[in-house]
């Protein structure tokens, strides 16, 4: 892979079967991807071998294995707070078990990192959920370290400064950031280009996604095709260069009726900027 090579978050193809989605990336001439959250049926040694062979056959390098859970909802801010990540005590044992299976799976596939939305980090460090979340992320980081992997938090649900302080509190050398500039806007949290500078020491991967700021209280903003939202993608890529980022530029597209067309247009834009 070349520095800042364009890749795709595999689920952005809109193709549910990861094996078929990898064939589509090969057809599109894309040589790297992030693997999406996979259900328990996929998270086995046997299926890791299947994915590894499919990656080899397609000539695609997997750069991250994402973790997610089937009962998470991104319908609005309240739904995200209520359902996403590792803050729900009653769901934590099940989610940790699945996360550790995803870590083992990622190691067998050969990815260097596992990533997730960890949920809204409480703004008040005196909130009892805050130390619980710190302990949870330490446990995940240690499980990743045992396999030689990084763990990346995805941005968006807190400001860059809040994420920086949380990372420092967790205090694990393999804790990093998957920087999604659109999420900063969609959650109404921060200015993404400036936030890159705040989180620069920890950014190991990025999502190239665009969006507009929320227009109603409690609602998420709206995702837009890359280059058509309020992120300022040229400034974002320029800032990544400024901080010395050389990892892949991974396209993420979660909305729209022409996912493949949007990916191809995003690829063209990013290749003109990299």
C-alpha positions, -999 to +999 in steps of 0.1 A: +000+000+000+011+035-008+008+064+018-028+077+021-041+050-003-078+052-008-098+023+008-134+015+017-152+005+049-166-027+035-202-023+047-203+010+027-208-010-004-243-019+008-235-055+001-243-076+032-221-106+024-185-096+031-172-121+005-193-105-023-184-070-010-147-079-014-153-090-050-169-056-056-138-038-042-116-059-066-139-049-094-136-012-084-098-014-082-097-007-045-069-026-026-076-020+011-106-020+034-118-019+070-138-050+079-173-043+092-188-056+125-196-092+120-222-114+137-212-143+160-215-168+132-186-151+115-163-148+145-147-182+143-113-195+133-128-213+103-145-181+090-113-161+097-096-184+072-124-179+047-121-141+050-083-142+047-085-163+015-112-139+001-089-109+009-060-126-008-081-136-039-093-100-042-059-085-037-073-064-008-055-057+025-077-054+057-066-026+079-091-027+108-117-050+122-147-031+135-168-042+164-205-035+167-236-050+183-269-060+167-291-041+191-273-007+187-294+021+172-282+054+156-317+067+151-311+099+171-288+111+199-309+096+227-309+062+209-271+063+206-267+072+242-290+044+252-278+016+230-243+021+216-210+009+230-200-003+265-219+018+289-250-004+294-241-025+325-267-052+317-253-058+282-216-054+291-208-091+297-223-102+264-207-073+245-173-079+260-175-116+251-183-107+215-156-080+214-130-105+225-141-129+198-138-101+173-102-094+186-093-130+182-109-131+147-091-099+137-057-114+148-064-145+128-073-125+097-041-104+102-055-069+108-033-045+128-062-029+147-097-034+161-120-004+164-154+005+178-177+033+189-173+029+227-204+050+235-207+085+249-179+092+273-195+109+303-186+145+304-184+145+342-155+123+354-173+120+388-201+101+370-198+065+382-200+053+346-168+071+338-144+049+358-163+018+347-158+028+311-121+034+317-118-001+332-137-016+303-115+001+276-084-009+295-096-046+294-102-043+257-068-027+251-051-054+271-070-081+251-058-065+219-022-062+232-022-099+239-027-104+202-003-077+191-032-054+180-041-017+185-076-007+197-091+024+181-119+045+194-140+062+167-146+099+171-178+118+172-197+113+204-174+136+224-152+167+217-116+161+207-105+175+241-127+151+260-115+122+239-078+132+245-083+133+283-101+100+283-072+084+263-047+098+288-068+084+317-070+050+302-033+051+298-027+022+274+000+025+247-021+006+221-052+029+225-056+050+194-082+069+173-101+061+142-109+097+132-142+103+115-146+140+106-183+137+097-192+122+131-178+154+148-204+173+128-233+148+128-232+147+166-228+185+168-197+180+189-166+197+173-149+212+143-133+183+126-102+199+110-092+216+142-099+183+161-073+165+140-047+186+156-059+178+191-059+141+185-029+139+161-007+117+184-033+089+185-048+089+149-039+056+132-069+054+108-096+077+094-130+076+078-135+098+048-171+108+053-190+140+050-221+155+066-241+186+077-246+199+113-278+190+131-307+214+126-329+201+155-321+195+191-316+158+199-313+148+162-282+138+144-270+158+114-274+144+079-247+125+060-238+138+026-217+124-003-180+131+002-172+167-007-208+179-005-211+184+033-197+207+058-165+189+067-143+206+041-126+175+028-097+193+011-088+210+044-092+177+062-068+158+040-044+188+041-045+187+079-038+149+079-007+156+057+003+184+081+003+160+111+023+134+092-005+109+087+003+083+061-023+056+067-052+048+043-080+072+035-110+049+041-143+059+025-174+054+046-208+059+031-238+049+053-266+066+034-278+073-001-293+052-029-261+050-050-235+037-026-211+024-053-214+056-074-207+076-042-177+055-034-163+060-069-168+097-068-152+099-033-123+078-046-117+103-074-119+132-050-095+117-025-070+106-052-069+142-064-061+154-029-037+128-015 
